[in-house]
Amino acid sequence: MMVPTVFYFAVFLTSCFFVSAHNSAERLYNDLLRNYTKGVRPGVESNRSLNLDIFLTISTLLNINAVEEVMSVNGFFYILWRDERLVWNKTEYDGHSSIMIDPSLLWTPRILLVNPARRFQIFGTYSSEIRVEFDGLMIWTTGDLIETNCNINIRNYPFDIQTCDISIAPFGYLETEVNQSSSFMVQFDMFPHGNGEWELVQTNTADWYLSGYKFSNFTLQYKRKYQFVLTTIIVPILILNVMSLVVFRIPPNCGERISFAVTVFLSYIVYLTIIVDNIPKTSSPMSLLSLYLIAKVSMSACITMATVFIVQISVKSPNTPVPGRIVFLMSMSSKRRTARSKVEDPAENTQDDAKRIKTKSDRAEIIANVDRETESSLTTGCHNLGSKEPTWEEVAIYFDTILFFFFLFVMLLFTVMLFTFVCANA
């Protein structure tokens, strides 16, 4: 009989404790709200400004829409302030040091998003209850989808770094009435890893003033993860650069030369369209990659026209004489090649003999013999060239060689300039 009696007594004491605690919490709740007017901000009675501490936590970067210049993030605001009207003595309420109250029953700051992407937004739609501490400290957490304008600078795309701002202000209150201070609660190692395109590299906060109102500015700096664009766009473009020059190594009488050149030209157009669809339609500044592609499209068009010209030359009738200027240019290049080969051969043949020469007179005689042999060879080669007129197919091959090296130089020049400007601006 003794054990059930003790058990029932313990249950009775516990029930009394919880009833007392519940009654004290309910009494505290009623006492705090009995004469409370939520339409009056704290500090009005003492004629002082209210200090408002705002902490922003970014939970998820949803997207940075470069085309529409909009940043979308999920964020939480932790807002702290003091309300002297909600102060109590803990000992009078069974040690209760805090209580949760619905924000609709208390004064809350209206935080306005100043730079929205679509419409002005006041935070507080998705919020927790306000935790009220015994000393009047108010702790309020509210979160929402934040969409702001973000001026996108695509000059160095895809190696670009974008800076986006979230500007807020206590709506309707002057600085002398509500003085807010702002800071970030973001840790780089804990920042969202769900976005595969952007990486947060830096955050900053600053305040600015306009017509007596104080605004808080949260700045987020993102770096684009360029690996995807590099492997799917830039590398294929560099391969196209090489392929565009291959057309000059296809035989002039091959019917696929023009088709090949046109295909490469259209490939540049496709990649230019892809890039334009993924960057803002702005002229200040333009993307260096877009300018590079425009230059490559122009170069590919010139290669296509040159290909048509060379094919037209290669199929000319053998009875049509080759213009004298072209014959002269070809003969000049042939003379230089002949001179180099003929000068190099005697030097190789006399290398072993020169090692055995010990007197200055012997060396001078050998050099004079080499000069006479070289001059004789050049004269014979020039005479042979002059007696044989080149064919139109040889003319086409000659222009193929010249244009190959010319466009190779232009391609390397454009590519080096692109990466030089990107590295300098980065």
C-alpha positions as CSV (number, residue, x, y, z in Angstrom):
1,M,0.0,0.0,0.0
2,M,2.9,2.3,0.7
3,V,4.3,2.3,-2.9
4,P,1.0,3.4,-4.7
5,T,0.5,6.1,-2.1
6,V,4.0,7.6,-2.8
7,F,3.4,7.3,-6.6
8,Y,0.1,9.1,-6.5
9,F,1.7,11.8,-4.3
10,A,4.5,12.3,-6.8
11,V,2.0,12.6,-9.6
12,F,0.0,15.1,-7.6
13,L,3.1,17.3,-7.0
14,T,4.2,17.1,-10.6
15,S,0.7,18.2,-11.8
16,C,0.7,21.1,-9.4
17,F,4.1,22.2,-10.6
18,F,3.1,22.2,-14.3
19,V,-0.2,23.9,-13.5
20,S,1.7,26.5,-11.6
21,A,4.2,26.9,-14.4
22,H,1.4,27.1,-17.0
23,N,-0.4,29.6,-14.9
24,S,2.7,31.8,-14.4
25,A,3.4,31.8,-18.1
26,E,-0.2,32.6,-19.0
27,R,-0.2,35.4,-16.3
28,L,3.1,36.8,-17.8
29,Y,1.6,36.7,-21.3
30,N,-1.5,38.6,-20.2
31,D,0.4,41.1,-18.1
32,L,2.8,42.0,-20.9
33,L,0.0,42.6,-23.5
34,R,-2.5,44.2,-21.1
35,N,-1.6,47.8,-21.9
36,Y,0.6,47.2,-24.9
37,T,0.1,49.3,-28.0
38,K,1.8,47.7,-31.0
39,G,1.3,50.7,-33.2
40,V,3.8,52.7,-31.1
41,R,7.5,52.0,-31.6
42,P,9.7,51.3,-28.6
43,G,11.5,54.4,-27.3
44,V,8.9,57.0,-28.2
45,E,8.1,57.7,-24.5
46,S,11.7,58.4,-23.7
47,N,12.2,60.4,-26.9
48,R,15.1,58.4,-28.1
49,S,16.0,56.4,-31.3
50,L,15.6,52.7,-31.4
51,N,18.7,50.7,-32.0
52,L,18.0,47.9,-34.5
53,D,20.5,45.1,-35.1
54,I,20.0,43.2,-38.4
55,F,21.9,40.0,-39.3
56,L,21.5,38.4,-42.7
57,T,22.2,34.7,-43.3
58,I,22.1,33.4,-46.9
59,S,21.0,29.8,-46.8
60,T,20.9,29.1,-50.5
61,L,22.0,30.8,-53.7
62,L,19.2,29.8,-56.2
63,N,20.4,31.5,-59.3
64,I,22.2,34.5,-60.8
65,N,20.3,35.2,-64.0
66,A,22.9,36.9,-66.2
67,V,20.4,37.6,-69.0
68,E,17.8,39.4,-66.8
69,E,20.5,40.6,-64.3
70,V,18.7,39.2,-61.3
71,M,20.1,37.4,-58.2
72,S,17.8,35.0,-56.3
73,V,18.7,33.8,-52.8
74,N,16.9,32.3,-49.8
75,G,17.8,34.3,-46.8
76,F,17.0,34.8,-43.1
77,F,17.0,38.0,-41.1
78,Y,17.8,37.9,-37.4
79,I,16.5,41.2,-36.0
80,L,17.2,42.3,-32.4
81,W,15.9,45.4,-30.5
82,R,14.8,46.3,-27.0
83,D,11.3,47.2,-25.9
84,E,11.2,48.6,-22.3
85,R,7.4,48.0,-22.1
86,L,8.1,44.2,-22.1
87,V,10.3,44.0,-19.0
88,W,9.5,41.8,-16.0
89,N,11.0,40.4,-12.8
90,K,11.8,36.7,-13.3
91,T,11.1,35.9,-9.6
92,E,7.5,37.0,-9.9
93,Y,6.8,34.6,-12.6
94,D,8.4,31.4,-11.4
95,G,11.7,32.1,-13.0
96,H,10.4,32.5,-16.6
97,S,13.2,34.4,-18.4
98,S,11.7,34.5,-21.9
99,I,8.4,34.0,-23.7
100,M,7.3,33.5,-27.3
101,I,4.7,35.9,-28.6
102,D,3.1,36.1,-32.0
103,P,4.6,39.0,-34.1
104,S,1.1,40.2,-35.0
105,L,0.6,41.3,-31.4
106,L,3.8,43.3,-31.0
107,W,5.5,46.2,-32.7
108,T,7.9,44.9,-35.4
109,P,10.1,46.8,-37.8
110,R,9.0,46.7,-41.4
111,I,12.1,45.9,-43.3
112,L,11.8,47.0,-47.0
113,L,13.9,45.6,-49.8
114,V,15.1,48.7,-51.6
115,N,16.5,47.2,-54.8
116,P,13.9,44.5,-55.8
117,A,14.1,42.7,-59.1
118,R,10.3,42.9,-59.7
119,R,8.4,44.6,-56.9
120,F,9.0,46.2,-53.5
121,Q,9.0,43.7,-50.7
122,I,8.5,43.9,-47.0
123,F,9.9,41.0,-45.1
124,G,7.9,39.2,-42.4
125,T,5.6,36.9,-44.4
126,Y,7.5,33.8,-43.3
127,S,8.6,34.5,-39.7
128,S,8.8,32.8,-36.4
129,E,7.3,34.0,-33.1
130,I,9.2,36.7,-31.4
131,R,11.3,35.6,-28.4
132,V,10.9,38.2,-25.6
133,E,13.6,38.2,-22.9
134,F,12.9,39.4,-19.4
135,D,15.1,42.5,-20.0
136,G,13.1,43.6,-23.0
137,L,15.4,42.1,-25.7
138,M,13.4,41.1,-28.7
139,I,14.7,38.4,-31.1
140,W,12.8,37.9,-34.3
141,T,13.7,35.6,-37.2
142,T,12.1,36.1,-40.6
143,G,13.0,34.5,-43.9
144,D,12.0,34.9,-47.5
145,L,13.0,34.6,-51.2
146,I,15.1,37.6,-52.0
147,E,15.3,38.7,-55.6
148,T,17.4,41.8,-56.3
149,N,18.8,43.6,-59.3
150,C,22.4,42.8,-60.0
151,N,24.5,44.7,-62.6
152,I,26.2,42.0,-64.5
153,N,29.6,42.8,-65.9
154,I,30.3,40.1,-68.6
155,R,33.5,41.6,-70.0
156,N,35.6,38.6,-68.8
157,Y,32.9,35.9,-69.4
158,P,33.3,33.1,-68.4
159,F,36.1,34.1,-66.0
160,D,34.0,36.9,-64.5
161,I,33.3,37.9,-60.9
162,Q,29.9,39.5,-60.1
163,T,29.0,41.8,-57.3
164,C,25.4,41.8,-56.2
165,D,23.8,43.9,-53.4
166,I,20.8,43.5,-51.1
167,S,19.7,46.9,-49.9
168,I,17.2,47.2,-47.0
169,A,15.8,50.0,-44.8
170,P,13.2,50.2,-41.9
171,F,10.3,51.4,-44.0
172,G,8.9,54.8,-43.0
173,Y,11.3,55.5,-40.1
174,L,14.0,58.3,-40.2
175,E,17.5,57.7,-38.9
176,T,16.7,59.7,-35.8
177,E,13.8,57.3,-35.0
178,V,15.3,53.9,-35.9
179,N,19.0,53.5,-36.2
180,Q,19.9,50.1,-37.7
181,S,23.2,48.3,-37.8
182,S,23.8,45.4,-40.2
183,S,26.2,42.5,-40.5
184,F,26.5,39.1,-42.2
185,M,26.2,35.7,-40.6
186,V,27.8,33.8,-43.4
187,Q,30.6,31.3,-43.2
188,F,32.3,30.5,-46.4
189,D,32.9,26.8,-45.6
190,M,29.2,26.4,-44.8
191,F,27.8,28.3,-47.7
192,P,25.4,26.5,-50.0
193,H,27.0,23.8,-52.1
194,G,23.8,23.3,-54.2
195,N,24.7,25.9,-56.9
196,G,27.1,24.5,-59.5
197,E,27.7,27.7,-61.4
198,W,28.7,30.3,-58.8
199,E,31.0,30.4,-55.8
200,L,30.7,33.0,-53.0
201,V,34.1,34.6,-52.5
202,Q,33.5,37.7,-50.3
203,T,30.8,39.5,-48.3
204,N,30.6,43.1,-47.0
205,T,28.2,45.5,-45.4
206,A,27.9,49.2,-45.6
207,D,25.4,52.0,-44.7
208,W,24.3,54.9,-46.9
209,Y,21.9,57.8,-46.3
210,L,19.3,59.6,-48.4
211,S,17.0,62.4,-47.3
212,G,17.3,61.5,-43.6
213,Y,16.8,57.8,-44.1
214,K,19.4,55.2,-43.4
215,F,19.9,52.2,-45.7
216,S,21.9,49.0,-45.1
217,N,23.7,47.4,-48.0
218,F,24.7,43.7,-48.0
219,T,27.2,43.0,-50.7
220,L,27.9,39.5,-52.0
221,Q,30.7,38.8,-54.5
222,Y,30.5,35.6,-56.6
223,K,33.0,34.0,-58.9
224,R,31.8,31.9,-61.9
225,K,32.9,28.3,-62.0
226,Y,34.2,28.4,-65.6
227,Q,35.1,24.8,-66.1
228,F,31.8,23.9,-67.9
229,V,32.0,26.9,-70.3
230,L,35.7,26.2,-70.9
231,T,35.2,22.6,-71.9
232,T,31.9,23.0,-73.9
233,I,32.5,26.3,-75.6
234,I,36.1,27.7,-75.5
235,V,37.9,24.4,-76.2
236,P,35.6,23.6,-79.2
237,I,36.2,27.2,-80.5
238,L,40.0,26.7,-80.3
239,I,39.6,23.4,-82.2
240,L,37.5,25.2,-84.8
241,N,40.4,27.7,-85.2
242,V,42.7,24.9,-86.2
243,M,40.0,23.3,-88.5
244,S,39.5,26.5,-90.3
245,L,43.1,26.4,-91.5
246,V,42.9,22.8,-92.6
247,V,41.0,23.9,-95.7
248,F,44.3,25.3,-97.1
249,R,45.8,21.8,-96.9
250,I,43.0,20.1,-98.9
251,P,44.0,19.7,-102.6
252,P,42.7,22.6,-104.7
253,N,40.8,20.4,-107.1
254,C,38.9,18.7,-104.3
255,G,35.2,19.6,-104.4
256,E,34.7,19.5,-100.7
257,R,36.9,22.5,-99.9
258,I,34.1,25.0,-100.1
259,S,31.7,22.8,-98.2
260,F,34.3,22.4,-95.4
261,A,34.9,26.1,-95.2
262,V,31.2,26.9,-95.1
263,T,30.6,24.3,-92.3
264,V,33.3,25.9,-90.1
265,F,31.8,29.3,-90.7
266,L,28.4,28.1,-89.6
267,S,29.9,26.5,-86.6
268,Y,31.3,29.8,-85.4
269,I,27.8,31.3,-85.9
270,V,26.3,28.6,-83.7
271,Y,28.7,29.2,-80.9
272,L,28.2,32.9,-81.1
273,T,24.5,32.4,-80.8
274,I,25.0,30.2,-77.7
275,I,27.1,32.9,-76.0
276,V,24.7,35.7,-76.9
277,D,21.8,33.7,-75.4
278,N,23.6,33.4,-72.0
279,I,24.8,37.0,-71.5
280,P,22.9,40.3,-71.0
281,K,22.0,42.3,-74.1
282,T,24.2,45.2,-73.2
283,S,26.9,47.2,-74.9
284,S,28.7,48.5,-71.8
285,P,30.9,46.5,-71.6
286,M,30.7,43.8,-74.3
287,S,32.0,40.4,-73.7
288,L,35.6,39.9,-74.9
289,L,34.7,36.3,-75.9
290,S,31.8,37.7,-78.0
291,L,34.2,40.2,-79.7
292,Y,36.7,37.3,-80.3
293,L,34.0,35.2,-81.9
294,I,32.9,38.1,-84.1
295,A,36.5,38.5,-85.3
296,K,36.7,34.7,-85.9
297,V,33.4,34.8,-87.8
298,S,34.8,37.5,-90.0
299,M,38.0,35.6,-90.4
300,S,36.1,32.4,-91.4
301,A,34.1,34.4,-93.9
302,C,37.4,35.7,-95.5
303,I,38.7,32.1,-95.5
304,T,35.6,30.9,-97.3
305,M,35.9,33.6,-99.9
306,A,39.6,32.9,-100.3
307,T,38.8,29.2,-100.8
308,V,36.3,30.0,-103.5
309,F,39.0,32.1,-105.2
310,I,41.6,29.4,-105.1
311,V,39.2,26.7,-106.4
312,Q,38.3,29.0,-109.2
313,I,42.0,29.4,-110.0
314,S,42.8,25.7,-109.9
315,V,40.2,24.8,-112.6
316,K,41.3,27.5,-115.1
317,S,42.2,26.2,-118.6
318,P,45.9,25.4,-119.1
319,N,45.6,27.6,-122.3
320,T,45.0,30.7,-120.1
321,P,48.4,32.3,-119.4
322,V,49.4,33.0,-115.8
323,P,49.9,36.7,-115.2
324,G,53.4,37.9,-115.1
325,R,53.2,39.3,-111.6
326,I,52.2,35.9,-110.2
327,V,55.0,34.3,-112.1
328,F,57.4,36.9,-110.7
329,L,56.3,36.3,-107.1
330,M,56.6,32.5,-107.5
331,S,60.0,32.8,-109.0
332,M,61.2,35.0,-106.2
333,S,60.1,32.6,-103.6
334,S,61.7,29.7,-105.6
335,K,65.0,31.6,-105.8
336,R,65.1,32.1,-102.0
337,R,64.5,28.4,-101.4
338,T,67.1,27.4,-104.0
339,A,69.6,29.8,-102.5
340,R,69.2,28.4,-99.1
341,S,69.5,24.7,-100.2
342,K,72.5,25.4,-102.4
343,V,74.4,27.4,-99.9
344,E,73.8,24.8,-97.2
345,D,75.0,21.8,-99.2
346,P,78.6,23.0,-100.1
347,A,79.1,24.0,-96.5
348,E,78.2,20.5,-95.4
349,N,80.5,18.9,-98.0
350,T,83.5,21.0,-97.1
351,Q,83.0,20.8,-93.4
352,D,85.4,17.9,-93.0
353,D,88.0,19.5,-95.4
354,A,87.9,22.8,-93.5
355,K,88.9,21.0,-90.3
356,R,92.1,19.9,-92.0
357,I,93.0,23.3,-93.3
358,K,95.7,24.9,-91.3
359,T,96.8,28.0,-93.3
360,K,94.9,31.2,-94.0
361,S,95.6,31.0,-97.8
362,D,94.0,27.6,-98.0
363,R,90.9,28.8,-96.2
364,A,90.5,31.8,-98.5
365,E,90.8,29.6,-101.6
366,I,88.1,27.2,-100.3
367,I,85.7,30.0,-99.6
368,A,86.2,31.5,-103.1
369,N,85.4,28.1,-104.6
370,V,82.2,27.8,-102.6
371,D,81.1,31.3,-103.7
372,R,81.6,30.4,-107.3
373,E,79.7,27.2,-107.0
374,T,76.8,28.9,-105.3
375,E,76.6,31.7,-107.9
376,S,76.6,29.1,-110.7
377,S,73.9,27.1,-109.1
378,L,71.7,30.2,-108.6
379,T,72.1,31.2,-112.2
380,T,71.2,27.8,-113.5
381,G,68.2,27.6,-111.2
382,C,66.9,31.0,-112.2
383,H,67.3,30.1,-115.9
384,N,65.4,26.9,-115.4
385,L,62.6,28.7,-113.6
386,G,62.3,31.3,-116.3
387,S,62.1,28.7,-119.0
388,K,59.1,26.8,-117.3
389,E,55.8,28.6,-116.8
390,P,53.9,27.4,-113.7
391,T,50.5,25.8,-114.1
392,W,47.3,27.1,-112.5
393,E,47.2,24.2,-110.1
394,E,50.7,25.2,-108.9
395,V,49.5,28.8,-108.5
396,A,46.6,27.6,-106.4
397,I,49.0,25.6,-104.2
398,Y,51.2,28.6,-103.9
399,F,48.3,30.8,-102.7
400,D,47.2,28.0,-100.3
401,T,50.6,28.1,-98.6
402,I,50.7,31.9,-98.3
403,L,47.1,32.2,-97.0
404,F,47.7,29.3,-94.5
405,F,50.5,31.1,-92.8
406,F,48.7,34.5,-93.0
407,F,45.6,33.3,-91.3
408,L,47.6,31.2,-88.8
409,F,49.3,34.5,-87.8
410,V,46.0,36.3,-87.5
411,M,44.4,33.5,-85.5
412,L,47.3,33.4,-83.0
413,L,47.3,37.2,-82.7
414,F,43.5,37.2,-81.9
415,T,43.8,34.4,-79.4
416,V,46.8,35.9,-77.6
417,M,45.0,39.3,-77.4
418,L,41.9,37.7,-75.9
419,F,43.7,35.9,-73.1
420,T,45.9,38.9,-72.5
421,F,43.0,41.2,-72.0
422,V,41.1,38.6,-69.8
423,C,44.1,38.1,-67.6
424,A,44.8,41.8,-67.3
425,N,41.2,42.6,-66.3
426,A,41.0,39.7,-63.9
